[in-house]
Amino acid sequence: MKVAIFGAGVAGLSAAIELVDRGYDVELYEKRKVLGGKVSVWKDQDGDSVESGLHIVFGGYEQLQTYLDRVGAGDNYLWKEHSLIYAEPEGKQSFFKKADLPSPWAEVVGGLQADFLTMWDKISLIKGLYPALAGNEEYFRSQDHMTYSEWHRMRGASEHSLQKLWRAIALAMNFIEPNVISARPMITIFKYFGTDYHATKFAFFRENPGDSMIEPMRQYIQSKGGRIFIDAKLSRFQLDDDGSISKAYLSDGHEVEADAYISALPVHNLKKVLPKEWLHHDYFSNLYQFTGSPVANCQLWFDRKITDTDNLMFSQGTVFATFADVSLTCPGDFQKGMGSANGGSVMSLVLAPAHQLMDMPNETIIDLVMKDIHDRFPKARHAKLLKSTMVKIPQSVYKAVPDVDKFRPDQVSPVSNFYLAGDYTYQRYLASMEGAALSGKQVAEKLHARSGG
């Protein structure tokens, strides 16, 4: 049985891995020259790795780690110290370190020891977050009608903890503020991360996600007989009388014929190619409820080290929400002699919220970022900026705003030979690499079951 997959991000690659392992004839089509989607990385003219975002592996990313093991990339990432690190003005840092105890006591004791929270913050959080720690999927989905800020305040948790602690988490997770994001994804994270000691561990790729993850996935799929095509943009579907797909057309006119078709495109790109004949199905018309979160990723090369923190960092009150010195976290890339790096820091920074940055000149954004870098890292005031890059993504992960979760579609569509994959489709996780990997697994399993496998 032949399956055509459109979109070679983590969801499409994961689906391809599952299907080639089950013996399917798989063709994977990607519109760009580089695979990886929102996790893509490419080399610029200087030989530097330009990343579309700062991507890390969480301990809770179990399905993604399963795929990395399967494709021979299980040793391509490194675990870091188990703590949340907040960069403060003048080089100071605040920490939320888990205690060496079983969950949830590890989180409770760690929270009580956090120096950037007051005692009232800590008491109100322990009391307020209990429903999330004790909740189940049904409860989480029932809270999708309100923002996280509303849920937080309703539970009596402090305003200071909302702004100091959870704002950074919301921006890191969905690139939107606590007063915009739904309570559902936030309290889901509390459940997974607050009841599993290892779920919140951070790991960075040894090199970059392109070389450490995407390339091994590509090699594995091709070694199993799968075929991957780049510069292959889906243009439209041709339908049979019953509404099923008879063939697909690429933008260059190339025809793709298969027994089943999977869209692993971002939802905003999928909407551009949906046949109007399908829109009488709520399944397809509901996709118009989704919009993407804008985000930008900035990389800065300095002539000297401006920090010695080998971990993910968070920041409140700055243009960037999460960041890391990848010259420290990724020992196989961004090192002296590689591209522009001369041994100094290479800061990779996620800029969020970013809606106000999309139309702003890159030079202006860099100036804003540098102002905050100087505030948080005094050593940067004496460092020379060697190079900067900026990657803007107007629509990244879907905005997890209230009342949208109920529209997340199953991977099986009403069309007999058409399926969906992507982190916006329904799976137990959220919009993330893990959500994409889970959707790839689920779409392959459901296609297999539907085809009588």
Buried (B, 14 or more C-beta within 10 A) or exposed (E): BEBBBBBBBBBBBBBBBBBBBBEBBBBBBBBBEBBBBBBBBBBEEBEBBBBBBBBBBBBBBBBBBBBBEBBEBEEBBBEBEBBBBBBBEEBEBBBBBBBEEEBBEBBBBBBBBBEBBEEEBBBBBBEBBBBBBEBEEEBBBEBBBBBBBBBBBEBEBBEBBBBBBBBBBBBBBBBBBBEBBBBBBBBBBBBBBBBBBBBBBBBBBBBBBBBBBBBBBBEBBBEBEBEBBBEBBBBBBEBEEEBBBEBBBBEEEEEBEBBBBBBBBBBBBBEEBBBEEBEEEEBBEBBEBBEBBBBBBBBBBBBEBBBEBBBBBBBBEBBBBBBBBBBBBBBBBBBEEBBBBBEBBBBBBBBBBBEEBEEBEBEEBBEBBBEBBBBBBEBBEEBEBBBBBBBBBBBBBBBBBBEBBEBBBBBBBBBEBBBBBBBBBBBEBBBBBBBBBBBBBBBBBBBBEBEEE
